[in-house]
Amino acid sequence: NISEGYHYVKLAVSLLDRVGTRENAGEVIFVCTQVRLYVEPLQATLEYHHQGYAAAMASGDSNLAAANLFAFNASKFFAG
């Protein structure tokens, strides 16, 4: 169910902000953005992928940073 998944996305992002640890922020943002694509417009998700890239680079996870960057560029391409 997409609406329940979107509810969990909001919960995960709010917990990420509350806890303050940014160790897994790139992964959380990446997965959450994939769910947000079903609810929010594609153009609105561009900033989330950029945030995920920045968070993954800050934590030193280059693989996830590349995944966020790829998803950002692909979304930007399809958004026009």
DSSP file (Angstrom, degrees, kcal/mol; ACC not computed):
  #  RESIDUE AA STRUCTURE BP1 BP2  ACC     N-H-->O    O-->H-N    N-H-->O    O-->H-N    TCO  KAPPA ALPHA  PHI   PSI    X-CA   Y-CA   Z-CA
    1    1 A N     >        0   0    0      0, 0.0     4,-1.9     0, 0.0     5,-0.1   0.000 360.0 360.0 360.0 122.4    0.0    0.0    0.0
    2    2 A I  H  >  +     0   0    0      1,-0.2     4,-2.6     2,-0.2     5,-0.2   0.876 360.0  54.3 -68.0 -39.5    1.6    3.2   -1.2
    3    3 A S  H  > S+     0   0    0      1,-0.2     4,-1.6     2,-0.2    -1,-0.2   0.884 110.4  46.8 -66.4 -36.6   -0.1    5.5    1.4
    4    4 A E  H  > S+     0   0    0      2,-0.2     4,-2.0     1,-0.2    -1,-0.2   0.902 112.0  50.9 -69.1 -39.9    1.2    3.4    4.3
    5    5 A G  H  X S+     0   0    0     -4,-1.9     4,-1.8     1,-0.2    -2,-0.2   0.897 108.5  51.7 -62.2 -39.9    4.7    3.3    2.8
    6    6 A Y  H  X S+     0   0    0     -4,-2.6     4,-2.2     1,-0.2    -1,-0.2   0.861 106.5  54.7 -65.1 -35.6    4.6    7.1    2.4
    7    7 A H  H  X S+     0   0    0     -4,-1.6     4,-2.0     1,-0.2    -1,-0.2   0.915 108.6  47.9 -62.3 -42.8    3.7    7.3    6.1
    8    8 A Y  H  X S+     0   0    0     -4,-2.0     4,-2.7     2,-0.2    -2,-0.2   0.822 107.7  56.4 -68.5 -30.6    6.7    5.2    7.0
    9    9 A V  H  X S+     0   0    0     -4,-1.8     4,-2.5     2,-0.2     5,-0.2   0.942 107.7  47.3 -63.5 -46.8    8.9    7.4    4.8
   10   10 A K  H  X S+     0   0    0     -4,-2.2     4,-2.2     1,-0.2    -2,-0.2   0.899 112.9  50.1 -60.8 -40.0    7.8   10.5    6.7
   11   11 A L  H  X S+     0   0    0     -4,-2.0     4,-2.4     2,-0.2    -2,-0.2   0.918 110.4  49.2 -64.1 -44.5    8.5    8.6   10.0
   12   12 A A  H  X S+     0   0    0     -4,-2.7     4,-2.1     1,-0.2    -2,-0.2   0.906 112.4  47.4 -63.5 -42.0   12.0    7.5    8.8
   13   13 A V  H  X S+     0   0    0     -4,-2.5     4,-1.9     2,-0.2    -1,-0.2   0.896 112.2  49.3 -68.2 -39.1   12.9   11.1    7.8
   14   14 A S  H  X S+     0   0    0     -4,-2.2     4,-2.2    -5,-0.2    -2,-0.2   0.893 112.0  48.8 -67.9 -37.2   11.6   12.6   11.0
   15   15 A L  H  X S+     0   0    0     -4,-2.4     4,-2.9     2,-0.2     5,-0.3   0.878 108.1  54.9 -66.5 -36.8   13.6   10.0   13.0
   16   16 A L  H  X S+     0   0    0     -4,-2.1     4,-1.4     1,-0.2    -2,-0.2   0.896 111.2  44.5 -62.3 -39.9   16.7   10.7   11.0
   17   17 A D  H  < S+     0   0    0     -4,-1.9    -2,-0.2     2,-0.2    -1,-0.2   0.877 116.3  46.8 -71.4 -37.9   16.3   14.4   11.9
   18   18 A R  H  < S+     0   0    0     -4,-2.2    -2,-0.2     1,-0.2    -3,-0.2   0.910 110.8  48.9 -71.7 -43.3   15.6   13.7   15.6
   19   19 A V  H  < S-     0   0    0     -4,-2.9    -1,-0.2    -5,-0.1    -2,-0.2   0.891  90.2-150.5 -68.7 -39.2   18.4   11.2   16.2
   20   20 A G     <  +     0   0    0     -4,-1.4     2,-0.3    -5,-0.3    -1,-0.1   0.246  50.4 127.2  90.3 -14.6   21.0   13.4   14.6
   21   21 A T        -     0   0    0      1,-0.1    -1,-0.3    -5,-0.0     3,-0.2  -0.613  37.1-171.9 -78.1 135.7   23.3   10.6   13.3
   22   22 A R    >   +     0   0    0     -2,-0.3     3,-0.6     1,-0.1     4,-0.4   0.163  54.2 108.5-111.3  16.1   24.1   10.9    9.7
   23   23 A E  T 3  S+     0   0    0      1,-0.2     3,-0.2     2,-0.1    -1,-0.1   0.898  95.5  20.5 -62.2 -43.5   25.9    7.6    9.3
   24   24 A N  T 3> S+     0   0    0     -3,-0.2     4,-2.3     1,-0.1    -1,-0.2   0.139  91.3 111.9-111.0  17.5   23.1    6.0    7.3
   25   25 A A  H <> S+     0   0    0     -3,-0.6     4,-2.8     1,-0.2     5,-0.3   0.873  73.7  55.9 -63.1 -38.4   21.4    9.1    6.1
   26   26 A G  H  > S+     0   0    0     -4,-0.4     4,-2.0    29,-0.3    -1,-0.2   0.901 111.1  44.0 -61.1 -41.0   22.4    8.6    2.4
   27   27 A E  H  > S+     0   0    0     -3,-0.2     4,-2.5     2,-0.2     5,-0.3   0.911 114.0  49.3 -70.4 -42.9   20.7    5.2    2.4
   28   28 A V  H  X S+     0   0    0     -4,-2.3     4,-2.6     1,-0.2     5,-0.2   0.931 113.4  46.5 -62.2 -45.4   17.6    6.3    4.2
   29   29 A I  H  X S+     0   0    0     -4,-2.8     4,-2.2    -5,-0.2    -1,-0.2   0.895 111.5  52.3 -65.3 -39.7   17.2    9.3    1.9
   30   30 A F  H  X S+     0   0    0     -4,-2.0     4,-1.5    -5,-0.3    -2,-0.2   0.950 114.2  41.0 -61.1 -50.0   17.8    7.1   -1.2
   31   31 A V  H  X S+     0   0    0     -4,-2.5     4,-1.4     1,-0.2    -2,-0.2   0.908 115.0  51.6 -66.3 -42.3   15.1    4.5   -0.3
   32   32 A C  H  X S+     0   0    0     -4,-2.6     4,-2.4    -5,-0.3    -1,-0.2   0.873 107.0  53.9 -63.4 -36.6   12.7    7.2    0.9
   33   33 A T  H  X S+     0   0    0     -4,-2.2     4,-1.3     1,-0.2    -1,-0.2   0.857 102.7  57.1 -67.9 -33.6   13.0    9.1   -2.3
   34   34 A Q  H  < S+     0   0    0     -4,-1.5     4,-0.3     1,-0.2    -1,-0.2   0.872 110.9  43.6 -64.6 -35.2   12.1    6.0   -4.3
   35   35 A V  H >< S+     0   0    0     -4,-1.4     3,-1.7     1,-0.2     4,-0.4   0.878 107.8  59.3 -74.0 -38.8    8.9    5.7   -2.4
   36   36 A R  H >X S+     0   0    0     -4,-2.4     4,-3.3     1,-0.3     3,-1.5   0.775  89.8  72.8 -61.5 -25.5    8.2    9.4   -2.7
   37   37 A L  T 3< S+     0   0    0     -4,-1.3    -1,-0.3     1,-0.3    -2,-0.2   0.778  94.3  53.6 -60.2 -25.5    8.3    9.1   -6.5
   38   38 A Y  T <4 S+     0   0    0     -3,-1.7    -1,-0.3    -4,-0.3    -2,-0.2   0.645 122.4  26.5 -82.4 -14.8    4.9    7.3   -6.3
   39   39 A V  T <4 S+     0   0    0     -3,-1.5    -2,-0.2    -4,-0.4    -3,-0.1   0.767 116.1  51.8-115.5 -44.5    3.3   10.2   -4.3
   40   40 A E  S  < S-     0   0    0     -4,-3.3    -1,-0.1     1,-0.1     5,-0.1  -0.574  93.0 -89.2 -98.1 158.9    5.1   13.4   -5.1
   41   41 A P    >>  -     0   0    0      0, 0.0     3,-0.8     0, 0.0     4,-0.8  -0.302  36.8-116.5 -62.8 151.9    5.9   14.9   -8.5
   42   42 A L  H >> S+     0   0    0      1,-0.3     3,-0.8     2,-0.2     4,-0.5   0.864 114.2  58.0 -58.9 -38.3    9.2   13.9  -10.0
   43   43 A Q  H >4 S+     0   0    0      1,-0.2     3,-0.7     2,-0.2     4,-0.4   0.817 101.0  57.1 -64.2 -29.6   10.5   17.4   -9.9
   44   44 A A  H <4 S+     0   0    0     -3,-0.8     4,-0.4     1,-0.2     3,-0.4   0.748 100.1  58.3 -73.5 -23.3   10.0   17.5   -6.1
   45   45 A T  H <X S+     0   0    0     -4,-0.8     4,-1.7    -3,-0.8    -1,-0.2   0.601  83.6  83.0 -83.4 -10.3   12.2   14.5   -5.6
   46   46 A L  H <X S+     0   0    0     -3,-0.7     4,-1.8    -4,-0.5    -1,-0.2   0.913  89.9  49.7 -60.8 -43.2   15.3   16.0   -7.2
   47   47 A E  H  > S+     0   0    0     -4,-0.4     4,-2.2    -3,-0.4    -1,-0.2   0.837 106.3  57.1 -66.6 -31.3   16.3   17.9   -4.1
   48   48 A Y  H  > S+     0   0    0     -4,-0.4     4,-2.5     2,-0.2    -1,-0.2   0.905 106.3  48.5 -66.5 -40.8   16.0   14.7   -2.0
   49   49 A H  H  X S+     0   0    0     -4,-1.7     4,-2.3     2,-0.2    -1,-0.2   0.883 110.5  51.8 -65.8 -36.5   18.5   12.8   -4.2
   50   50 A H  H  X S+     0   0    0     -4,-1.8     4,-2.2     2,-0.2    -2,-0.2   0.905 110.4  48.3 -65.6 -40.1   20.8   15.8   -3.9
   51   51 A Q  H  X S+     0   0    0     -4,-2.2     4,-2.6     2,-0.2    -2,-0.2   0.894 110.5  52.0 -64.5 -39.8   20.5   15.7   -0.1
   52   52 A G  H  X S+     0   0    0     -4,-2.5     4,-2.4     2,-0.2    -2,-0.2   0.887 108.6  50.6 -63.6 -39.3   21.1   11.9   -0.2
   53   53 A Y  H  X S+     0   0    0     -4,-2.3     4,-2.4     2,-0.2    -2,-0.2   0.940 112.0  46.8 -61.7 -47.7   24.3   12.4   -2.3
   54   54 A A  H  X S+     0   0    0     -4,-2.2     4,-2.0     1,-0.2    -2,-0.2   0.898 113.6  48.4 -62.9 -41.1   25.6   15.0    0.1
   55   55 A A  H  X S+     0   0    0     -4,-2.6     4,-1.6     2,-0.2   -29,-0.3   0.893 111.7  49.2 -67.6 -39.7   24.8   12.9    3.2
   56   56 A A  H  X>S+     0   0    0     -4,-2.4     5,-2.4     1,-0.2     4,-0.7   0.890 111.9  48.6 -67.8 -39.0   26.4    9.8    1.6
   57   57 A M  H ><5S+     0   0    0     -4,-2.4     3,-0.6     1,-0.2    -1,-0.2   0.886 108.7  54.1 -66.7 -37.8   29.6   11.7    0.8
   58   58 A A  H 3<5S+     0   0    0     -4,-2.0    -1,-0.2     1,-0.2    -2,-0.2   0.843 111.8  44.4 -65.1 -32.8   29.7   13.2    4.3
   59   59 A S  H 3<5S-     0   0    0     -4,-1.6    -1,-0.2    -5,-0.1    -2,-0.2   0.529 117.0-114.0 -89.7  -5.1   29.6    9.7    5.8
   60   60 A G  T <<5 +     0   0    0     -4,-0.7     2,-1.2    -3,-0.6    -3,-0.2   0.618  69.7 138.5  87.3  13.1   32.2    8.4    3.2
   61   61 A D     >< +     0   0    0     -5,-2.4     4,-1.9     1,-0.2    -1,-0.2  -0.723  21.4 172.9 -94.2  89.7   29.9    6.0    1.4
   62   62 A S  H  > S+     0   0    0     -2,-1.2     4,-2.3     1,-0.2    -1,-0.2   0.817  73.3  57.6 -70.8 -30.5   30.9    6.5   -2.2
   63   63 A N  H  > S+     0   0    0      2,-0.2     4,-1.9     1,-0.2    -1,-0.2   0.937 111.1  41.7 -64.9 -45.8   28.8    3.7   -3.6
   64   64 A L  H  > S+     0   0    0      2,-0.2     4,-2.5     1,-0.2    -2,-0.2   0.842 111.6  56.2 -71.0 -32.4   25.6    5.2   -2.2
   65   65 A A  H  X S+     0   0    0     -4,-1.9     4,-2.4     2,-0.2    -1,-0.2   0.918 108.4  48.1 -62.4 -42.2   26.6    8.6   -3.2
   66   66 A A  H  X S+     0   0    0     -4,-2.3     4,-2.7     2,-0.2    -2,-0.2   0.884 110.2  51.9 -65.4 -38.4   27.0    7.4   -6.8
   67   67 A A  H  X S+     0   0    0     -4,-1.9     4,-2.5     2,-0.2    -2,-0.2   0.917 111.4  46.7 -64.3 -42.9   23.5    5.7   -6.6
   68   68 A N  H  X S+     0   0    0     -4,-2.5     4,-2.4     2,-0.2    -2,-0.2   0.901 113.2  49.1 -64.4 -40.5   22.0    9.0   -5.4
   69   69 A L  H  X S+     0   0    0     -4,-2.4     4,-2.6     2,-0.2    -2,-0.2   0.899 111.5  49.0 -66.5 -40.5   23.8   10.9   -8.1
   70   70 A F  H  X S+     0   0    0     -4,-2.7     4,-2.7     2,-0.2     5,-0.2   0.935 113.0  46.9 -63.2 -45.8   22.7    8.5  -10.8
   71   71 A A  H  X S+     0   0    0     -4,-2.5     4,-2.5     2,-0.2    -2,-0.2   0.875 111.9  52.1 -64.4 -36.5   19.0    8.6   -9.5
   72   72 A F  H  X S+     0   0    0     -4,-2.4     4,-2.4     2,-0.2    -2,-0.2   0.944 112.8  43.9 -62.2 -48.7   19.3   12.4   -9.4
   73   73 A N  H  X S+     0   0    0     -4,-2.6     4,-2.2     2,-0.2    -2,-0.2   0.894 114.6  49.0 -66.6 -40.1   20.5   12.6  -13.0
   74   74 A A  H  X S+     0   0    0     -4,-2.7     4,-2.3     2,-0.2    -1,-0.2   0.914 113.5  47.0 -65.1 -42.4   18.0   10.1  -14.3
   75   75 A S  H  X S+     0   0    0     -4,-2.5     4,-2.0    -5,-0.2    -2,-0.2   0.893 111.6  50.9 -65.4 -39.1   15.2   11.9  -12.6
   76   76 A K  H  X S+     0   0    0     -4,-2.4     4,-1.0    -5,-0.2    -1,-0.2   0.890 109.7  51.3 -65.7 -38.3   16.4   15.2  -13.9
   77   77 A F  H  < S+     0   0    0     -4,-2.2     3,-0.5     1,-0.2    -2,-0.2   0.940 114.4  41.6 -62.3 -48.1   16.5   13.8  -17.4
   78   78 A F  H  < S+     0   0    0     -4,-2.3    -1,-0.2     1,-0.2    -2,-0.2   0.748 108.7  60.1 -75.3 -22.7   12.9   12.4  -17.2
   79   79 A A  H  <        0   0    0     -4,-2.0    -1,-0.2    -5,-0.2    -2,-0.2   0.738 360.0 360.0 -75.4 -21.4   11.6   15.6  -15.5
   80   80 A G     <        0   0    0     -4,-1.0    -3,-0.2    -3,-0.5    -2,-0.1   0.439 360.0 360.0  99.4 360.0   12.7   17.6  -18.5
